[in-house]
Amino acid sequence: MATLSLPTSRTKAPRLLKNRAAAKLLLLALLTAVLLPFLHRWGNGGWPHSLTVSLDKPLASASDWVIDNRDSHPLFLYFLGHLSNAVVIAVRAVYLTLLAAGWAGVTAFGALLAWRLAGPRLAAGTALAFLACGALGMWVPTMQTLALMVVAVLASVAVGALLGVAAGLSDRLDRALRPVLDTMQVLPAFAYLLPVVLVFGIGVPAAVLATVVYAAPPMARLTALGLRGADPEVLEAVESLGATRRQRLLTARIPLAREELLLGLNQTIMMALSMAVIAAVIGAGGLGDRVYQALASVDVGAALAAGIPLVLLAIVLDRLTGAAGEDTARPRATGRPRITGWAATLAGTVAAALAARLLGASDWPAGWTLDIAGAVNRAVDWMTDHLYSGIPVVGGTADWAGRFTAWVLDPVRAGLQGMPWWSVLLVVAALAWLIGTWRTALTAVLAMAAIGVLGVWEPSLDTLSQVLAAVAVTLVLGLATGIAAARSDRVDRLLRPVLDVLQTMPQFVYLIPVVALFGVGRAPAVAAAVVYALPAVVRITAQGLRQVDPAALESARSLGATGRQQLWQVQLPLARRALLLAVNQGVVLVLAVVIIGGLVGGGALGYDVAFGLAQGDLATGLVAGAAIVCLGLMLDRVTQPTGRRPGKGA
């Protein structure tokens, strides 16, 4: 018996090494054991002060140089100055056009456009949405936001389409742009504000250009995807007819990529609206500024009065672009009444605008406004008196926020900040390497180390603790809801309109209800992040489970597996990549709102960025912005699975 056990014991180590995850962890453990004596030299607490680099003086010098040379340097005089002036002129022209059309002309144009694309139902909804914006007393701020949106979207689409066409036609450029677009898409919107403020100052040009940088990547990525996915047989047939490269692009590739292009337009509009609202922090004006000012003074009623038009505007733009995509793919003879031709749409718009002007009602009539701020604030006061605390058994919303902070947020933050700095890097390396490659792990570790070098280790771990807590709640709720939607058509139908609305709402708007319910603090910021990230997690989870091979499920049923066994042993394992994508998207979306939560008491990096913007302390704000970039990059690499390429090691 002893002779039989010897070969078995000898094969344990090779079998362990054949397990890729175990081998990676073992290698990391050995590397840590070798480096640990050197790491102890810098201590076992937070990030060593000797390894930090102060950027206050260089950033202050750069800021002073920009301010001193803004009116004299050729770069500003002959390029950036003209670019800034062009943006101002374009936004002002669109804004004056909207004001000249008046509420009647703008409403008529929106309704007629919706009728032309999708019929009377969407037309009625569009008209009611614009009328509601006026009724809430927000017509002028809505037109300011819409003017900013028009210019930003047109610029974003132009830049994104050019980059996408170049990447779609060139493999080398595609490889070069891919990491740049990946990085841009995982960065929170706040990270884009300070660099443009440094160059363009506070105002509309900075807001538009920050929006373009934030909103162009989806257009670029989807354009490249559509051009690369064109049917090779169609391209070969066009080439055989003697078409030039330019003709093949215009007559074959772009028409075949129509769906991707329209989806890119839709995503660009949604991201531009979200960023245009956030850009209120740097002087964008419009509805976002109303929300920002109201939240700063904790005036929930005023914030909601400006937030409702934002939601309505987002829904209208989303539905119009979606209808445009369906319209291009639908045969012309649909049997549905539609207004045909742009001439009829423009004629109806001009007629409505002229009629309102002749009647002296081109501006929204003051008697048609409805003041909801007072009623909402009274409701908030009632909630403060009756729902915040003191409810028997369940407690109040303030009690929930306090308990979540004391039982979850504080312990997680204390645990992260109490870990030795090198152990945090080790955990990051292990997580990134387990689901990716050594390059992924190295990128994540370097990003996390850069945070320490910048000297913002403690606030970054504070932000990370909020992200981890929000992601945990989001995944529990999102995965459970996604599983229910995947297994029940009725649940899926009930959830679809709710998820549609939630996914079109700008990030800023999510702060309003949580401030009304929970007050200010870290817990409300986490609650807003959970609600914002939940729809994406639910949808990706449900889609991944629904796409599981039916043959595998049928085989499991034939073997007598129960519904629960099919879920845990078949569907969830086969939907692993979709679930990992849901985790990745949940993390990225949570981080975006946790950072904005600095405006409502979330503290940490979000507060540093807001403080830097408000006080003009660009050094503090830029360092915090750089740390947000690094934190977003690290979290993306830790949660993004990377497939192995044939012939290459992991």
Secondary structure by P-SEA (a helix, b strand, c coil): ccccaaaaaaaaaaaaaacaaaaaaaaaaaaaaaacccccccccccccccccccaaaaaaaaaaaaaaaccccccccccaaaaaaaaaaaaaaaaaaaaaacaaaaaaaaaaaaaacccaaaaaaaaaaaaaaaaaccaaaaaaaaaaaaaaaaaaaaaaaaaaaaaaacaaaaaaaaaaaaaaaacccccccaaaaaaccccaaaaaaaaaaacaaaaaaaaaaaaaaccaaaaaaaaaacccaaaaaaccccccaaaaaaaaaaaaaaaaaaaaaaacccccccaaaaaaaaaaacaaaaaaaaaaaaaaaaaaaaaaaaaaaaaaaccccccccccccaaaaaaaaaaaaaaaaaaccccccccccccaaaaaaaaaaaaaacccccccccccaaaaaaaaaaccaaaaaaaaaaccaaaaaaaaaaaaaacccaaaaaaaaaaaaaaaaacaaaaaaaaaaaaaaaaaaaaaaaaaaaaaaaacaaaaaaaaaaaaaaaaccaaaaaaaaaacccccaaaaaaaaaaaaaaaaaaaaaaaaaaccaaaaaaaaaacccaaaaaaccccccaaaaaaaaaaaaaaaaaaaaaaccccccccaaaaaaaaaaacaaaaaaaaaaaaaaaaaaaaaacbbbbbcccccc
